[in-house]
Amino acid sequence: MSENPLDNEPILVAEGVSRRFGGLVAVNTVDFTIPERAIVSLIGPNGAGKTTFFNVLLGVIDPTAGSVVFRGRRMIARPERVGFESLLWVLPAVLLGLLSGLLAEAGIVSGRLVALLGFLTLMLLVGSLLLAIIRPVWYSTALERIGIFRSARPNDMVTAGVGRTFQNIRLFQNMTAIENVLVGMHTQLHGNLLEAFLQTPRVKAEEKAAERRADDLLTLVGLHGKGNEGARNLPYGDQRRLEIARALAANPKLLLLDEPAAGMNPKETLDLVALISKLRDDLGLTILLIEHDMKVVMGISDRVTVLDHGEKIAEGTPEQVRKDPRVIEAYLGAPAA
């Protein structure tokens, strides 16, 4: 890794991303790169398209045009020939069913074997549908090789290594702090339903390890000793920290923070800035930040990208962006003639 994070290889590359809602162009042909272990901020006035662009990166909505590559793998783009996928779900079962019918009609196989082939046909159909629901990486890769592409959904992005927090806090308010973190750890647990029901030694060991890690994450974000407190009873700033701990539970490589300092007092904001720096320096995380607090943005970012009316109008170091006339105009308006 380079001493300057901006010189590192990109972990995420968005090329020509656009998103239209009818006649409204919310994001217009935006190119955007996040280098590994960098802290990159995305800013702009209200209505600039930041949240829409954020949601495209996370797989919440598909782009109208363009693509997003994460860790060398194309994750997000307009769907391609997805209608053919449904044919693949049923085609193997249909072919096997036809074959067994022809064999039975010709008297080549016994009735017992025909029944077995019928059962295998049903299992093949069920297996194909389960694959379509679970969508493991090898399945999506195989589809893409034959020209079928379905844009990643948020759960796919989490599994790939992207974590996020929300602009409006979205905790499970009736659960404890540690339970909230454990919910975020579901992609890291490997016990199946039967093992969980039987409470096998492997599941018990995995659950204990998860609880220890959840407790460590709470300590990391400054919530040591608060694991058993209800999420709704935590102060506002602690709830923000709990959201970060839950996002970290999925072991992300890229962490997207949506206005994490919103509603915080100056002391909480300073603590948050220190925490974000710690996550990058100690855990090696890459961080994308949407934030309106310019003190936070300018004080912590390696690079700042500015959107206005869905278009990228500036990009560079905090100092370069601060002095850019287009950025000044976007925030303060054009000077009087």
Contacts in CASP RR format, 6 or more apart in sequence:
PFRMAT RR
TARGET T0000
AUTHOR 0000-0000-0000
METHOD contacts of the structure
MODEL  1
MSENPLDNEPILVAEGVSRRFGGLVAVNTVDFTIPERAIVSLIGPNGAGK
TTFFNVLLGVIDPTAGSVVFRGRRMIARPERVGFESLLWVLPAVLLGLLS
GLLAEAGIVSGRLVALLGFLTLMLLVGSLLLAIIRPVWYSTALERIGIFR
SARPNDMVTAGVGRTFQNIRLFQNMTAIENVLVGMHTQLHGNLLEAFLQT
PRVKAEEKAAERRADDLLTLVGLHGKGNEGARNLPYGDQRRLEIARALAA
NPKLLLLDEPAAGMNPKETLDLVALISKLRDDLGLTILLIEHDMKVVMGI
SDRVTVLDHGEKIAEGTPEQVRKDPRVIEAYLGAPAA
1 8 0 8 1.000
1 36 0 8 1.000
1 37 0 8 1.000
2 8 0 8 1.000
4 302 0 8 1.000
5 35 0 8 1.000
5 36 0 8 1.000
5 37 0 8 1.000
5 38 0 8 1.000
5 39 0 8 1.000
5 302 0 8 1.000
6 35 0 8 1.000
6 38 0 8 1.000
6 302 0 8 1.000
6 303 0 8 1.000
7 35 0 8 1.000
8 35 0 8 1.000
8 36 0 8 1.000
8 37 0 8 1.000
8 38 0 8 1.000
9 35 0 8 1.000
9 36 0 8 1.000
10 33 0 8 1.000
10 34 0 8 1.000
10 35 0 8 1.000
10 36 0 8 1.000
11 34 0 8 1.000
11 35 0 8 1.000
11 36 0 8 1.000
11 70 0 8 1.000
11 71 0 8 1.000
11 253 0 8 1.000
11 254 0 8 1.000
11 286 0 8 1.000
12 32 0 8 1.000
12 33 0 8 1.000
12 34 0 8 1.000
12 57 0 8 1.000
12 68 0 8 1.000
12 69 0 8 1.000
12 70 0 8 1.000
12 71 0 8 1.000
12 254 0 8 1.000
12 286 0 8 1.000
12 288 0 8 1.000
13 32 0 8 1.000
13 33 0 8 1.000
13 34 0 8 1.000
13 68 0 8 1.000
13 69 0 8 1.000
13 72 0 8 1.000
14 30 0 8 1.000
14 31 0 8 1.000
14 32 0 8 1.000
14 33 0 8 1.000
14 56 0 8 1.000
14 57 0 8 1.000
14 66 0 8 1.000
14 67 0 8 1.000
14 68 0 8 1.000
14 69 0 8 1.000
15 31 0 8 1.000
15 66 0 8 1.000
15 67 0 8 1.000
15 68 0 8 1.000
15 69 0 8 1.000
16 29 0 8 1.000
16 30 0 8 1.000
16 31 0 8 1.000
16 65 0 8 1.000
16 66 0 8 1.000
16 67 0 8 1.000
17 27 0 8 1.000
17 29 0 8 1.000
17 30 0 8 1.000
17 31 0 8 1.000
17 32 0 8 1.000
17 53 0 8 1.000
17 56 0 8 1.000
17 63 0 8 1.000
17 65 0 8 1.000
17 66 0 8 1.000
17 67 0 8 1.000
17 68 0 8 1.000
18 25 0 8 1.000
18 27 0 8 1.000
18 28 0 8 1.000
18 29 0 8 1.000
18 30 0 8 1.000
18 63 0 8 1.000
18 64 0 8 1.000
18 65 0 8 1.000
18 66 0 8 1.000
19 25 0 8 1.000
19 26 0 8 1.000
19 27 0 8 1.000
19 52 0 8 1.000
19 53 0 8 1.000
19 56 0 8 1.000
19 61 0 8 1.000
19 63 0 8 1.000
19 64 0 8 1.000
20 26 0 8 1.000
20 64 0 8 1.000
25 310 0 8 1.000
26 49 0 8 1.000
26 52 0 8 1.000
26 310 0 8 1.000
27 49 0 8 1.000
27 52 0 8 1.000
27 53 0 8 1.000
27 56 0 8 1.000
27 63 0 8 1.000
27 307 0 8 1.000
27 310 0 8 1.000
28 309 0 8 1.000
28 310 0 8 1.000
28 311 0 8 1.000
29 65 0 8 1.000
29 311 0 8 1.000
30 53 0 8 1.000
30 307 0 8 1.000
30 310 0 8 1.000
30 311 0 8 1.000
30 312 0 8 1.000
31 312 0 8 1.000
32 42 0 8 1.000
32 53 0 8 1.000
32 305 0 8 1.000
32 312 0 8 1.000
34 40 0 8 1.000
34 254 0 8 1.000
34 286 0 8 1.000
34 288 0 8 1.000
35 286 0 8 1.000
35 302 0 8 1.000
36 286 0 8 1.000
37 280 0 8 1.000
37 284 0 8 1.000
37 285 0 8 1.000
37 286 0 8 1.000
38 286 0 8 1.000
38 287 0 8 1.000
38 302 0 8 1.000
38 303 0 8 1.000
39 276 0 8 1.000
39 277 0 8 1.000
39 280 0 8 1.000
39 286 0 8 1.000
39 287 0 8 1.000
39 289 0 8 1.000
39 300 0 8 1.000
39 301 0 8 1.000
39 302 0 8 1.000
40 286 0 8 1.000
40 287 0 8 1.000
40 288 0 8 1.000
40 289 0 8 1.000
40 301 0 8 1.000
40 302 0 8 1.000
40 303 0 8 1.000
40 304 0 8 1.000
40 305 0 8 1.000
41 288 0 8 1.000
41 289 0 8 1.000
41 290 0 8 1.000
41 291 0 8 1.000
41 297 0 8 1.000
41 300 0 8 1.000
41 301 0 8 1.000
41 303 0 8 1.000
41 304 0 8 1.000
41 305 0 8 1.000
42 50 0 8 1.000
42 53 0 8 1.000
42 54 0 8 1.000
42 288 0 8 1.000
42 289 0 8 1.000
42 290 0 8 1.000
42 304 0 8 1.000
42 305 0 8 1.000
42 307 0 8 1.000
43 50 0 8 1.000
43 290 0 8 1.000
43 291 0 8 1.000
43 292 0 8 1.000
43 294 0 8 1.000
43 297 0 8 1.000
43 304 0 8 1.000
43 305 0 8 1.000
43 306 0 8 1.000
43 307 0 8 1.000
43 321 0 8 1.000
44 50 0 8 1.000
44 306 0 8 1.000
44 307 0 8 1.000
44 308 0 8 1.000
44 330 0 8 1.000
44 331 0 8 1.000
45 308 0 8 1.000
45 330 0 8 1.000
45 331 0 8 1.000
47 309 0 8 1.000
48 306 0 8 1.000
48 307 0 8 1.000
48 308 0 8 1.000
48 309 0 8 1.000
48 310 0 8 1.000
48 330 0 8 1.000
49 307 0 8 1.000
49 309 0 8 1.000
49 310 0 8 1.000
50 290 0 8 1.000
50 307 0 8 1.000
51 167 0 8 1.000
51 258 0 8 1.000
51 290 0 8 1.000
52 61 0 8 1.000
52 310 0 8 1.000
53 307 0 8 1.000
53 310 0 8 1.000
54 256 0 8 1.000
54 258 0 8 1.000
54 290 0 8 1.000
55 61 0 8 1.000
56 62 0 8 1.000
56 63 0 8 1.000
56 68 0 8 1.000
56 76 0 8 1.000
57 68 0 8 1.000
57 76 0 8 1.000
57 162 0 8 1.000
57 256 0 8 1.000
57 288 0 8 1.000
58 154 0 8 1.000
58 157 0 8 1.000
58 162 0 8 1.000
58 164 0 8 1.000
58 256 0 8 1.000
59 75 0 8 1.000
59 76 0 8 1.000
59 151 0 8 1.000
59 152 0 8 1.000
59 153 0 8 1.000
59 154 0 8 1.000
59 156 0 8 1.000
59 157 0 8 1.000
60 154 0 8 1.000
62 76 0 8 1.000
62 77 0 8 1.000
62 78 0 8 1.000
62 79 0 8 1.000
62 151 0 8 1.000
63 76 0 8 1.000
63 77 0 8 1.000
63 78 0 8 1.000
63 151 0 8 1.000
64 78 0 8 1.000
65 78 0 8 1.000
66 77 0 8 1.000
66 78 0 8 1.000
67 74 0 8 1.000
67 76 0 8 1.000
67 77 0 8 1.000
68 74 0 8 1.000
68 75 0 8 1.000
68 76 0 8 1.000
68 77 0 8 1.000
69 75 0 8 1.000
70 157 0 8 1.000
70 160 0 8 1.000
70 161 0 8 1.000
70 162 0 8 1.000
70 254 0 8 1.000
71 160 0 8 1.000
71 161 0 8 1.000
71 253 0 8 1.000
73 160 0 8 1.000
74 144 0 8 1.000
74 149 0 8 1.000
75 151 0 8 1.000
75 152 0 8 1.000
75 156 0 8 1.000
75 157 0 8 1.000
75 160 0 8 1.000
76 151 0 8 1.000
76 152 0 8 1.000
77 149 0 8 1.000
77 151 0 8 1.000
78 151 0 8 1.000
79 149 0 8 1.000
79 150 0 8 1.000
79 151 0 8 1.000
80 147 0 8 1.000
80 148 0 8 1.000
80 149 0 8 1.000
81 147 0 8 1.000
81 148 0 8 1.000
81 149 0 8 1.000
82 148 0 8 1.000
82 149 0 8 1.000
82 150 0 8 1.000
83 148 0 8 1.000
84 148 0 8 1.000
85 132 0 8 1.000
85 143 0 8 1.000
85 148 0 8 1.000
85 150 0 8 1.000
88 128 0 8 1.000
88 143 0 8 1.000
88 148 0 8 1.000
89 125 0 8 1.000
89 128 0 8 1.000
89 129 0 8 1.000
89 132 0 8 1.000
90 125 0 8 1.000
90 128 0 8 1.000
92 124 0 8 1.000
92 128 0 8 1.000
93 121 0 8 1.000
93 122 0 8 1.000
93 124 0 8 1.000
93 125 0 8 1.000
93 128 0 8 1.000
96 117 0 8 1.000
96 118 0 8 1.000
96 120 0 8 1.000
96 121 0 8 1.000
96 124 0 8 1.000
97 117 0 8 1.000
97 118 0 8 1.000
97 121 0 8 1.000
99 117 0 8 1.000
100 109 0 8 1.000
100 114 0 8 1.000
100 117 0 8 1.000
100 118 0 8 1.000
100 121 0 8 1.000
101 114 0 8 1.000
101 117 0 8 1.000
103 109 0 8 1.000
103 113 0 8 1.000
103 114 0 8 1.000
103 117 0 8 1.000
104 111 0 8 1.000
104 114 0 8 1.000
109 117 0 8 1.000
131 139 0 8 1.000
132 139 0 8 1.000
135 156 0 8 1.000
140 150 0 8 1.000
140 156 0 8 1.000
143 149 0 8 1.000
143 150 0 8 1.000
152 160 0 8 1.000
157 163 0 8 1.000
158 187 0 8 1.000
158 250 0 8 1.000
158 252 0 8 1.000
159 187 0 8 1.000
161 250 0 8 1.000
161 251 0 8 1.000
161 252 0 8 1.000
161 253 0 8 1.000
161 254 0 8 1.000
162 252 0 8 1.000
162 253 0 8 1.000
162 254 0 8 1.000
162 255 0 8 1.000
162 256 0 8 1.000
163 247 0 8 1.000
163 248 0 8 1.000
163 250 0 8 1.000
163 252 0 8 1.000
163 254 0 8 1.000
163 255 0 8 1.000
163 256 0 8 1.000
164 247 0 8 1.000
164 255 0 8 1.000
164 256 0 8 1.000
164 257 0 8 1.000
164 258 0 8 1.000
165 240 0 8 1.000
165 243 0 8 1.000
165 244 0 8 1.000
165 247 0 8 1.000
165 256 0 8 1.000
165 257 0 8 1.000
165 258 0 8 1.000
165 260 0 8 1.000
166 243 0 8 1.000
166 258 0 8 1.000
167 258 0 8 1.000
167 259 0 8 1.000
167 262 0 8 1.000
167 290 0 8 1.000
169 236 0 8 1.000
169 239 0 8 1.000
169 240 0 8 1.000
169 243 0 8 1.000
170 243 0 8 1.000
171 180 0 8 1.000
171 231 0 8 1.000
171 232 0 8 1.000
171 239 0 8 1.000
171 242 0 8 1.000
171 243 0 8 1.000
171 246 0 8 1.000
172 179 0 8 1.000
172 180 0 8 1.000
172 183 0 8 1.000
172 231 0 8 1.000
173 230 0 8 1.000
173 231 0 8 1.000
173 232 0 8 1.000
174 230 0 8 1.000
174 231 0 8 1.000
174 232 0 8 1.000
175 183 0 8 1.000
175 230 0 8 1.000
175 231 0 8 1.000
176 227 0 8 1.000
176 228 0 8 1.000
176 229 0 8 1.000
176 230 0 8 1.000
176 231 0 8 1.000
177 218 0 8 1.000
177 223 0 8 1.000
177 226 0 8 1.000
177 227 0 8 1.000
177 228 0 8 1.000
177 229 0 8 1.000
177 230 0 8 1.000
177 231 0 8 1.000
177 234 0 8 1.000
177 242 0 8 1.000
177 245 0 8 1.000
178 211 0 8 1.000
178 214 0 8 1.000
178 215 0 8 1.000
178 218 0 8 1.000
178 227 0 8 1.000
178 228 0 8 1.000
180 231 0 8 1.000
180 242 0 8 1.000
180 245 0 8 1.000
180 246 0 8 1.000
181 214 0 8 1.000
181 217 0 8 1.000
181 218 0 8 1.000
181 242 0 8 1.000
181 245 0 8 1.000
181 246 0 8 1.000
181 249 0 8 1.000
182 210 0 8 1.000
182 211 0 8 1.000
182 214 0 8 1.000
182 249 0 8 1.000
183 246 0 8 1.000
183 249 0 8 1.000
184 246 0 8 1.000
184 247 0 8 1.000
184 249 0 8 1.000
184 250 0 8 1.000
185 210 0 8 1.000
185 213 0 8 1.000
185 214 0 8 1.000
185 249 0 8 1.000
185 250 0 8 1.000
186 250 0 8 1.000
187 250 0 8 1.000
187 251 0 8 1.000
188 210 0 8 1.000
188 249 0 8 1.000
188 250 0 8 1.000
188 251 0 8 1.000
189 206 0 8 1.000
189 210 0 8 1.000
190 206 0 8 1.000
191 202 0 8 1.000
191 203 0 8 1.000
191 206 0 8 1.000
195 202 0 8 1.000
195 203 0 8 1.000
196 203 0 8 1.000
213 249 0 8 1.000
214 245 0 8 1.000
214 249 0 8 1.000
215 227 0 8 1.000
217 245 0 8 1.000
217 248 0 8 1.000
217 249 0 8 1.000
218 224 0 8 1.000
218 225 0 8 1.000
218 226 0 8 1.000
218 227 0 8 1.000
218 242 0 8 1.000
218 245 0 8 1.000
219 225 0 8 1.000
220 245 0 8 1.000
220 248 0 8 1.000
220 278 0 8 1.000
221 241 0 8 1.000
221 242 0 8 1.000
221 244 0 8 1.000
221 245 0 8 1.000
221 248 0 8 1.000
221 275 0 8 1.000
222 241 0 8 1.000
222 275 0 8 1.000
223 234 0 8 1.000
223 238 0 8 1.000
223 241 0 8 1.000
223 242 0 8 1.000
223 245 0 8 1.000
226 234 0 8 1.000
226 238 0 8 1.000
231 239 0 8 1.000
231 242 0 8 1.000
234 242 0 8 1.000
236 263 0 8 1.000
236 264 0 8 1.000
236 268 0 8 1.000
237 264 0 8 1.000
237 268 0 8 1.000
240 260 0 8 1.000
240 264 0 8 1.000
240 268 0 8 1.000
240 272 0 8 1.000
241 272 0 8 1.000
241 275 0 8 1.000
243 260 0 8 1.000
244 255 0 8 1.000
244 257 0 8 1.000
244 260 0 8 1.000
244 275 0 8 1.000
244 279 0 8 1.000
247 255 0 8 1.000
248 255 0 8 1.000
248 279 0 8 1.000
248 283 0 8 1.000
252 285 0 8 1.000
253 285 0 8 1.000
253 286 0 8 1.000
254 285 0 8 1.000
254 286 0 8 1.000
254 287 0 8 1.000
254 288 0 8 1.000
255 279 0 8 1.000
255 285 0 8 1.000
255 286 0 8 1.000
255 287 0 8 1.000
255 288 0 8 1.000
256 287 0 8 1.000
256 288 0 8 1.000
256 290 0 8 1.000
257 276 0 8 1.000
257 287 0 8 1.000
257 288 0 8 1.000
257 289 0 8 1.000
257 290 0 8 1.000
257 291 0 8 1.000
258 290 0 8 1.000
259 290 0 8 1.000
259 291 0 8 1.000
259 292 0 8 1.000
260 272 0 8 1.000
260 276 0 8 1.000
260 289 0 8 1.000
260 291 0 8 1.000
261 268 0 8 1.000
261 269 0 8 1.000
261 272 0 8 1.000
261 291 0 8 1.000
261 293 0 8 1.000
261 296 0 8 1.000
262 292 0 8 1.000
262 293 0 8 1.000
264 272 0 8 1.000
269 293 0 8 1.000
269 295 0 8 1.000
269 296 0 8 1.000
272 296 0 8 1.000
273 296 0 8 1.000
273 299 0 8 1.000
273 300 0 8 1.000
276 287 0 8 1.000
276 289 0 8 1.000
276 300 0 8 1.000
277 300 0 8 1.000
279 285 0 8 1.000
279 287 0 8 1.000
280 286 0 8 1.000
280 287 0 8 1.000
289 296 0 8 1.000
289 297 0 8 1.000
289 300 0 8 1.000
289 301 0 8 1.000
291 297 0 8 1.000
297 304 0 8 1.000
297 318 0 8 1.000
298 304 0 8 1.000
298 318 0 8 1.000
298 322 0 8 1.000
299 318 0 8 1.000
301 318 0 8 1.000
302 317 0 8 1.000
303 315 0 8 1.000
303 316 0 8 1.000
303 317 0 8 1.000
304 314 0 8 1.000
304 315 0 8 1.000
304 316 0 8 1.000
304 317 0 8 1.000
304 318 0 8 1.000
304 321 0 8 1.000
305 312 0 8 1.000
305 314 0 8 1.000
305 315 0 8 1.000
305 316 0 8 1.000
306 312 0 8 1.000
306 313 0 8 1.000
306 314 0 8 1.000
306 315 0 8 1.000
306 321 0 8 1.000
306 324 0 8 1.000
306 326 0 8 1.000
306 327 0 8 1.000
306 330 0 8 1.000
307 313 0 8 1.000
308 326 0 8 1.000
308 330 0 8 1.000
313 324 0 8 1.000
313 326 0 8 1.000
313 327 0 8 1.000
313 330 0 8 1.000
314 320 0 8 1.000
314 321 0 8 1.000
314 324 0 8 1.000
314 326 0 8 1.000
314 327 0 8 1.000
315 321 0 8 1.000
321 327 0 8 1.000
329 335 0 8 1.000
END
